[in-house]
């Protein structure tokens, strides 16, 4: 190996979505990539290969950029726009639709036309946003010490608005309940998605799975660039010296070396890669252990039904907090009902959850249309979301670790997004940018 090649060598721990995305970005800049894969290194946070491709906002720029690159700019068949729908207490469905107007007119018009909020709630929210827009008022400086529910109440949002709109919305966006979510996270996320350009708030349901849309194409691209994927049966051991990572030892006692290392492993697996002295010496590493993952339960029903467009329906005041409807076959649809970690029903037996799911689908037939339930399954996700309670933001690590040749990627890192596909791809891109910048300096 030449000195030039050695300087551009990168070893990536984790060959899931995050690791493959980092490898793809680095490979495009001529880096020599080796990925290590282990059965336990699943990204989590709805980023595993078997997970459904997400419903994405127009503001999820990194997701769209990567999809366009992998699909060579050709729009994928099967992707469909979907409205953001809320089931209200009277059984009516209210849809939030982003207008086509420019600038601030977009959110003003969209807000006034949204019937999910009562007139007084819309007017109070509009007045508050207008004051901030005109700099007549400022956001409180202590938002990260407050929960979103309390802050919304302080600006005049009614209990009904918080129960039927804001609570199911943040459960879907973050996996966190309104009474636990940091108000700072809430304000940042809602302003990013809904107060920007007209396209930012528009939703698209991507067809297929993470494997089909992202993982398989990424692996193909990385291998085409000469990247190597090594499968491991047991977890490797990182070795450190005073300069940073000195190498990696596999189960066969093989030593691997690179100029730089990227840890693209799940949150729960990252601390096991580090020696105890690093965990106690650096707050950066110690704080990662304080991050908390949230679970969710999904009841999935396959129903005989005529073909119909995909839907996302946010629910309140019942065991399930959202329903997605998508095509399963030419004569079947798939209904997925989700319970977040904060709900008590996620501790019920699976047979009881299946019954609740069937009853919910039956009750919603007036909304989703006639369907005949054929089968019901219950799936539990142990790392579906990241807790974003007040004070959590400071615990999420940036990409550059205290060890200069070690970078950290994953949906759980500090990206400005909840732990999701967009966050995973943003973190991968930042790792690649840091490494490429180092090569140029």
C-alpha positions as CSV (number, residue, x, y, z in Angstrom):
1,X,0.0,0.0,0.0
2,X,1.4,3.4,-0.9
3,X,1.6,6.2,1.6
4,X,-1.1,8.1,-0.3
5,X,-3.5,5.1,-0.3
6,X,-2.8,4.6,3.4
7,X,-3.7,8.2,4.2
8,X,-7.0,7.8,2.4
9,X,-7.9,4.5,4.1
10,X,-11.1,4.5,6.3
11,X,-12.4,1.6,8.4
12,X,-16.2,1.8,9.0
13,X,-17.7,-0.2,11.8
14,X,-21.2,-1.0,10.8
15,X,-22.5,-1.8,7.3
16,X,-26.1,-0.8,7.8
17,X,-27.7,2.3,6.3
18,X,-25.5,4.7,8.2
19,X,-22.2,2.9,7.5
20,X,-23.0,2.3,3.8
21,X,-24.0,6.0,3.4
22,X,-20.7,7.1,4.9
23,X,-18.8,4.7,2.7
24,X,-20.7,5.9,-0.4
25,X,-19.9,9.6,0.3
26,X,-16.2,8.8,1.1
27,X,-15.8,6.5,-1.9
28,X,-16.9,9.3,-4.2
29,X,-13.9,11.3,-2.9
30,X,-11.5,8.5,-3.6
31,X,-11.1,7.0,-0.1
32,X,-10.3,3.4,0.3
33,X,-13.1,1.9,2.3
34,X,-13.4,-1.3,4.4
35,X,-16.7,-1.9,6.2
36,X,-17.2,-4.4,9.1
37,X,-20.6,-5.9,9.5
38,X,-22.0,-7.7,12.6
39,X,-25.5,-9.3,13.1
40,X,-26.1,-7.1,16.1
41,X,-25.2,-3.8,14.4
42,X,-28.7,-2.8,13.2
43,X,-29.2,1.0,13.1
44,X,-32.6,1.0,14.8
45,X,-34.8,4.1,14.8
46,X,-36.7,2.9,11.7
47,X,-33.4,2.6,9.7
48,X,-33.1,-1.2,9.6
49,X,-33.1,-2.9,6.2
50,X,-36.4,-4.7,6.9
51,X,-38.2,-1.4,8.0
52,X,-40.6,0.2,5.6
53,X,-39.2,3.1,3.5
54,X,-40.2,6.2,5.4
55,X,-42.8,8.9,4.7
56,X,-40.6,11.8,4.0
57,X,-41.0,15.6,4.1
58,X,-39.7,17.8,1.4
59,X,-37.4,19.2,4.0
60,X,-35.6,15.9,4.4
61,X,-33.0,17.1,1.9
62,X,-30.3,14.5,2.5
63,X,-32.8,11.6,2.0
64,X,-34.0,13.1,-1.3
65,X,-30.5,13.9,-2.5
66,X,-29.3,10.3,-1.9
67,X,-32.4,8.8,-3.5
68,X,-32.0,10.9,-6.6
69,X,-28.3,9.9,-6.8
70,X,-29.0,6.2,-6.4
71,X,-31.9,6.3,-8.8
72,X,-30.0,8.5,-11.3
73,X,-32.6,11.2,-11.1
74,X,-35.5,9.0,-12.3
75,X,-38.6,9.4,-10.2
76,X,-39.4,6.0,-8.6
77,X,-42.7,4.3,-9.6
78,X,-44.9,3.8,-6.5
79,X,-43.9,6.9,-4.5
80,X,-47.1,8.8,-3.7
81,X,-47.8,12.2,-2.1
82,X,-49.9,11.9,1.1
83,X,-51.7,14.5,3.2
84,X,-51.1,14.8,6.9
85,X,-54.4,13.8,8.4
86,X,-55.8,14.0,11.9
87,X,-58.8,12.2,13.3
88,X,-60.8,14.6,15.4
89,X,-63.2,13.9,18.3
90,X,-66.3,14.2,16.2
91,X,-65.0,11.5,13.8
92,X,-64.1,14.1,11.1
93,X,-60.7,13.9,9.4
94,X,-58.8,17.2,9.0
95,X,-55.9,17.4,6.6
96,X,-53.0,19.8,6.8
97,X,-51.9,20.8,3.3
98,X,-49.0,23.0,2.5
99,X,-50.0,25.8,0.2
100,X,-48.1,26.7,-3.0
101,X,-47.5,30.4,-2.0
102,X,-44.1,31.8,-1.5
103,X,-42.4,32.6,1.8
104,X,-44.4,33.4,4.9
105,X,-47.6,33.4,2.9
106,X,-47.2,29.6,2.7
107,X,-47.5,28.9,6.4
108,X,-50.0,31.7,7.0
109,X,-52.4,30.3,4.4
110,X,-51.8,26.7,5.4
111,X,-52.5,27.5,9.1
112,X,-55.7,29.4,8.5
113,X,-57.0,26.7,6.2
114,X,-56.3,23.9,8.7
115,X,-59.5,22.9,10.3
116,X,-57.9,20.5,12.8
117,X,-57.3,23.5,15.1
118,X,-60.3,25.5,16.3
119,X,-60.5,29.1,15.3
120,X,-59.2,30.5,18.6
121,X,-56.2,28.1,18.6
122,X,-55.4,29.1,15.0
123,X,-55.6,32.8,15.8
124,X,-53.5,32.6,19.0
125,X,-50.8,30.5,17.2
126,X,-50.8,32.9,14.2
127,X,-50.6,36.0,16.5
128,X,-47.6,34.4,18.4
129,X,-45.8,33.5,15.2
130,X,-46.5,36.9,13.7
131,X,-45.0,38.7,16.7
132,X,-41.8,36.5,16.4
133,X,-41.7,37.0,12.7
134,X,-41.9,40.8,13.1
135,X,-39.4,40.7,16.0
136,X,-42.0,42.1,18.4
137,X,-41.5,39.1,20.7
138,X,-38.8,36.5,21.2
139,X,-38.8,32.9,22.0
140,X,-38.0,32.2,25.7
141,X,-34.3,31.3,26.4
142,X,-35.3,28.4,28.7
143,X,-37.1,26.3,26.2
144,X,-34.8,23.3,26.6
145,X,-35.8,23.3,30.3
146,X,-39.5,23.1,29.6
147,X,-41.7,20.5,28.0
148,X,-43.6,21.2,24.8
149,X,-47.1,20.7,26.4
150,X,-46.5,23.4,29.0
151,X,-45.1,25.8,26.4
152,X,-48.0,25.4,24.1
153,X,-50.4,26.0,26.9
154,X,-48.5,29.2,27.7
155,X,-49.1,30.6,24.2
156,X,-52.8,29.9,24.4
157,X,-53.2,26.4,22.8
158,X,-56.3,24.7,24.3
159,X,-56.3,21.3,25.8
160,X,-58.3,20.0,22.9
161,X,-55.7,21.3,20.4
162,X,-52.9,19.8,22.4
163,X,-54.7,16.4,22.7
164,X,-55.9,16.0,19.1
165,X,-53.3,17.8,17.0
166,X,-50.0,18.5,18.8
167,X,-49.7,15.3,20.8
168,X,-50.2,12.8,17.9
169,X,-48.1,15.0,15.6
170,X,-45.0,15.0,17.9
171,X,-45.5,11.3,18.7
172,X,-45.3,10.6,15.0
173,X,-42.4,13.0,14.4
174,X,-40.3,12.1,17.4
175,X,-41.7,9.1,19.2
176,X,-41.9,11.3,22.3
177,X,-45.1,12.4,24.1
178,X,-46.0,16.1,24.2
179,X,-45.7,16.0,28.1
180,X,-42.1,14.8,27.9
181,X,-40.7,16.3,24.7
182,X,-38.3,19.3,25.1
183,X,-40.0,22.5,24.1
184,X,-36.8,23.6,22.3
185,X,-36.8,20.4,20.2
186,X,-40.5,20.9,19.4
187,X,-40.1,24.5,18.3
188,X,-37.0,23.8,16.2
189,X,-38.6,20.8,14.5
190,X,-41.9,22.4,13.8
191,X,-40.3,25.6,12.4
192,X,-37.9,23.6,10.2
193,X,-40.7,21.5,8.7
194,X,-43.7,23.9,8.5
195,X,-42.4,27.5,8.5
196,X,-40.0,27.3,5.6
197,X,-40.6,26.9,1.8
198,X,-43.8,25.5,0.4
199,X,-42.2,22.1,-0.5
200,X,-40.7,21.6,3.0
201,X,-44.0,20.4,4.6
202,X,-45.2,18.2,1.7
203,X,-45.2,14.5,2.4
204,X,-44.3,11.6,0.2
205,X,-44.8,7.9,1.0
206,X,-41.9,6.0,-0.4
207,X,-42.7,2.5,-1.7
208,X,-40.8,-0.6,-0.6
209,X,-38.4,-1.1,2.3
210,X,-35.1,0.5,3.5
211,X,-33.3,-2.5,2.0
212,X,-34.9,-2.0,-1.5
213,X,-34.6,1.8,-1.7
214,X,-31.3,2.5,0.1
215,X,-29.3,-0.4,1.5
216,X,-29.0,-2.6,-1.6
217,X,-28.3,0.3,-4.0
218,X,-25.7,1.7,-1.6
219,X,-24.0,-1.6,-1.2
220,X,-23.9,-2.0,-4.9
221,X,-22.4,1.5,-5.4
222,X,-19.8,1.0,-2.6
223,X,-18.6,-2.4,-3.9
224,X,-18.4,-0.8,-7.4
225,X,-16.0,1.7,-6.0
226,X,-13.8,-1.0,-4.6
227,X,-15.2,-0.9,-1.1
228,X,-14.9,-4.2,0.9
229,X,-17.5,-5.5,3.3
230,X,-16.3,-8.1,5.9
231,X,-18.7,-10.1,7.9
232,X,-17.9,-10.7,11.6
233,X,-19.1,-13.4,13.9
234,X,-18.1,-11.7,17.1
235,X,-17.6,-8.1,17.9
236,X,-14.1,-6.6,17.2
237,X,-12.0,-4.7,19.7
238,X,-10.8,-1.2,19.1
239,X,-7.3,-0.5,20.4
240,X,-6.3,3.0,21.4
241,X,-3.0,4.8,22.1
242,X,-2.2,8.5,22.9
243,X,-2.8,9.5,19.3
244,X,-6.3,7.9,19.0
245,X,-7.4,4.6,17.5
246,X,-4.3,2.5,16.9
247,X,-6.1,-0.4,15.2
248,X,-8.8,-3.0,15.4
249,X,-8.6,-6.7,16.3
250,X,-11.1,-9.2,14.9
251,X,-12.2,-12.5,16.4
252,X,-9.5,-14.3,14.4
253,X,-6.9,-12.0,16.0
254,X,-6.3,-10.2,12.7
255,X,-5.2,-6.7,13.1
256,X,-6.8,-4.0,10.8
257,X,-5.4,-0.5,10.5
258,X,-6.6,2.6,8.8
259,X,-5.9,6.3,8.8
260,X,-9.4,7.1,10.1
261,X,-12.3,5.2,11.7
262,X,-16.0,5.7,11.6
263,X,-18.2,4.1,14.3
264,X,-21.6,3.6,12.6
265,X,-23.0,1.2,15.1
266,X,-26.2,1.3,17.2
267,X,-26.4,3.4,20.3
268,X,-26.4,0.4,22.6
269,X,-23.3,-1.1,20.9
270,X,-21.1,1.9,20.9
271,X,-19.8,2.0,24.5
272,X,-18.7,-1.7,24.2
273,X,-16.2,-0.7,21.6
274,X,-14.4,1.6,24.1
275,X,-12.0,0.9,27.0
276,X,-13.2,2.0,30.4
277,X,-10.5,4.7,30.7
278,X,-12.0,6.6,27.7
279,X,-15.6,6.3,29.1
280,X,-14.4,7.9,32.4
281,X,-12.0,10.4,31.0
282,X,-14.2,12.1,28.4
283,X,-17.6,13.5,29.0
284,X,-18.3,13.1,25.3
285,X,-18.2,9.3,25.7
286,X,-19.7,9.2,29.2
287,X,-22.8,11.2,28.2
288,X,-23.7,8.7,25.4
289,X,-24.6,6.2,28.1
290,X,-27.2,8.6,29.4
291,X,-29.2,8.6,26.2
292,X,-32.4,6.6,26.4
293,X,-34.1,4.7,23.7
294,X,-37.9,4.4,23.4
295,X,-39.9,1.4,22.3
296,X,-43.0,1.1,20.2
297,X,-45.4,-1.6,19.3
298,X,-47.0,-2.1,15.8
299,X,-50.1,-4.1,15.1
300,X,-50.1,-4.9,11.4
301,X,-53.2,-6.2,9.6
302,X,-53.4,-7.5,6.1
303,X,-56.9,-6.7,4.7
304,X,-58.7,-7.7,1.6
305,X,-59.6,-4.5,-0.2
306,X,-59.6,-2.7,-3.4
307,X,-56.5,-0.7,-4.2
308,X,-56.3,2.8,-2.7
309,X,-53.7,5.6,-2.2
310,X,-51.4,5.4,0.8
311,X,-52.6,7.3,3.9
312,X,-51.2,8.6,7.2
313,X,-53.8,9.2,9.9
314,X,-52.8,10.6,13.3
315,X,-55.1,9.4,16.1
316,X,-55.7,10.5,19.7
317,X,-57.7,9.5,22.7
318,X,-57.4,5.7,21.9
319,X,-54.7,3.0,22.3
320,X,-53.1,3.7,18.9
321,X,-51.5,7.0,18.0
322,X,-51.3,6.6,14.2
323,X,-52.4,4.4,11.3
324,X,-50.7,4.0,8.0
325,X,-52.4,2.4,5.0
326,X,-50.4,1.1,2.0
327,X,-50.8,-1.4,-0.8
328,X,-49.8,-5.0,0.0
329,X,-50.9,-6.8,-3.2
330,X,-53.3,-6.1,-6.1
331,X,-56.2,-7.1,-3.9
332,X,-54.9,-6.3,-0.4
333,X,-53.9,-3.4,1.8
334,X,-51.7,-3.3,4.9
335,X,-52.9,-1.3,7.9
336,X,-50.2,-0.5,10.5
337,X,-51.4,0.8,13.9
338,X,-48.6,2.1,16.2
339,X,-48.4,2.5,20.0
340,X,-45.7,4.6,21.4
341,X,-43.5,3.8,24.4
342,X,-45.4,6.1,26.7
343,X,-48.7,4.2,26.3
344,X,-49.6,1.7,28.9
345,X,-51.1,-0.7,26.3
346,X,-47.6,-1.6,25.0
347,X,-47.4,-3.9,28.0
348,X,-50.5,-5.9,27.1
349,X,-50.2,-9.5,25.8
350,X,-49.9,-9.8,22.0
351,X,-53.2,-11.5,21.6
352,X,-54.9,-8.5,23.4
353,X,-53.0,-6.0,21.2
354,X,-54.1,-7.9,18.1
355,X,-57.7,-7.7,19.2
356,X,-57.4,-4.0,19.9
357,X,-55.9,-3.5,16.5
358,X,-58.7,-5.4,14.8
359,X,-61.3,-3.4,16.7
360,X,-59.6,-0.1,15.8
361,X,-59.6,-1.0,12.1
362,X,-63.2,-2.0,12.2
363,X,-64.1,1.3,13.9
364,X,-62.2,3.3,11.2
365,X,-63.8,1.7,8.2
366,X,-65.9,4.8,7.7
367,X,-62.6,6.7,7.3
368,X,-60.4,4.2,5.4
369,X,-63.0,2.4,3.4
370,X,-64.3,-1.2,3.5
371,X,-61.8,-3.9,4.2
372,X,-61.8,-7.5,5.3
373,X,-59.1,-8.4,7.9
374,X,-57.2,-11.5,6.8
375,X,-54.3,-11.7,9.3
376,X,-53.0,-9.7,12.2
377,X,-49.4,-9.7,13.6
378,X,-47.8,-7.8,16.5
379,X,-44.2,-6.5,16.3
380,X,-42.2,-4.8,19.1
381,X,-39.4,-2.4,18.3
382,X,-36.9,-1.9,21.1
383,X,-35.1,1.2,19.6
384,X,-37.9,3.0,17.7
385,X,-37.1,6.5,19.0
386,X,-34.7,8.5,21.0
387,X,-35.9,10.2,24.2
388,X,-35.8,14.0,23.6
389,X,-36.7,15.2,27.1
390,X,-35.4,18.5,28.3
391,X,-31.7,18.5,28.6
392,X,-31.2,15.5,26.2
393,X,-29.9,17.7,23.4
394,X,-26.5,18.2,25.1
395,X,-26.0,14.4,25.4
396,X,-26.2,13.7,21.7
397,X,-22.6,13.5,20.4
398,X,-21.3,15.5,17.4
399,X,-19.5,13.5,14.7
400,X,-15.9,14.3,15.8
401,X,-15.0,12.4,18.9
402,X,-12.1,13.4,21.3
403,X,-10.0,10.9,19.4
404,X,-9.0,12.8,16.3
405,X,-9.1,9.8,14.0
406,X,-12.4,8.4,15.3
407,X,-15.7,9.8,14.1
408,X,-19.2,8.7,15.2
409,X,-22.3,8.4,12.9
410,X,-25.8,7.2,13.5
411,X,-29.4,8.5,13.8
412,X,-28.9,9.1,17.5
413,X,-26.1,11.6,17.1
414,X,-26.4,15.4,17.2
415,X,-27.9,16.2,13.7
416,X,-30.8,18.6,14.5
417,X,-33.3,15.8,13.6
418,X,-35.0,13.2,15.7
419,X,-33.5,9.7,15.3
420,X,-34.7,8.8,11.9
421,X,-33.4,8.1,8.3
422,X,-32.7,11.8,7.7
423,X,-30.6,11.9,10.8
424,X,-28.7,8.8,9.9
425,X,-27.8,10.2,6.5
426,X,-26.9,13.7,7.8
427,X,-24.5,12.1,10.3
428,X,-22.9,10.0,7.6
429,X,-22.5,13.0,5.4
430,X,-20.9,15.0,8.2
431,X,-18.4,12.3,8.9
432,X,-17.4,12.1,5.2
433,X,-17.1,15.9,5.0
434,X,-14.8,16.0,8.1
435,X,-12.6,13.2,6.7
436,X,-12.3,14.8,3.2
437,X,-11.6,18.2,4.7
438,X,-8.7,16.6,6.8
439,X,-7.3,15.1,3.6
440,X,-7.2,18.5,1.9
441,X,-5.6,20.3,4.8
